[in-house]
């Protein structure tokens, strides 16, 4: 086996052909990307969590939770509110899944 530092290749080796595990990893990666995009957009705008919370009519702990990679409750309505407050456009896409077969 060839050594690698590529995290995706390492995960592929660890998950093997287990589609359930691959789906779970993909879901966790998505949660992480959403949290990171909220954080990046907020900090790019020069806002604190409290500032953003005030703009969208919520409390700072809600923003902290949304920026947590372990959080699984991102709602479309909340993402729209954040996008609007930050002067951004929210885009949602459906892309082919590398682990699921089409019917």
Secondary structure by P-SEA (a helix, b strand, c coil): ccccccaaaaaaaaacccaaaaaaaaaaaaaaaaaaaaaaaaaaacccaaaaaaaacccaaaaaaaaccccccccaaaaaaaaaaacbbbbbbbccccccccc
